[in-house]
Amino acid sequence: MRHEKTIPDLFADMIEHLSTLFRKEVQLAKTEAHEKMQQAGRAVVFIALGGAIALAALIVLLFAITAFLVESGLSNELSLLVVGGVALLIGVIAIWKGTNDLKATNLKPQRTVDQLRADVRTAKEQV
């Protein structure tokens, strides 16, 4: 005699399988997120190291430009003032640009928001 499952049994099995699938997907997402965070951490170390070396090189370069201006006939004080002023101006412009790029309106995921609004409209139309 063959045992056939009832509809409630099949429904319960489906719910159990979906629940298991969901738990496994969540675990996979957690594992992948952890791996990506480790990768990002290593990348930050290299960025910091590169930034420190680049800063040292920039300081040497600025002194070399100052020395060149002194050799070209400018006084030491005026050469330092010119090089320092230009470096300050470039730094201020970079800071201004960076702070503007970090404003909340620039960071809002606009395409996602638009898509969600469209999804809501579509769902309302279906009801």
Steps between C-alpha positions, in 0.01 A plus 500: 500500500632835398497787749411829335553827682210727565495860385567629853798261523634623167449859610683433828788338308518798267513743796773290664708493180457873447600565860813286460584671173458842659725408798769371263479815286536719809802297616657530155443876502659528847802298391544701183462830687768392749739407219437832326564692823834323542589585141402864558709509820809385314435756227476780759842404637655534154319830439630638829854383425486651152361824639779529756769440238333741256485768772871464568571522127281810467689675780833423330358620167378827654845562650656428160268751333589755768872437445451543124326834553784615729753401233291691244547821698208518746579541866466197724208657687311591181562156351359331810202735495421430133535122531308489828223723363453290187499178706248651742273609215505152344428345841206732569349426159535125560337527845215711360437249221511205740257656748259587221515143369416368848177697537202273566326596178798377299513170689130412468453189282270685259460219246398257775252751645350558156474125437332441837247774425428341164459160667251648751301660217494171310391309811218748564383466141488121537274520806 
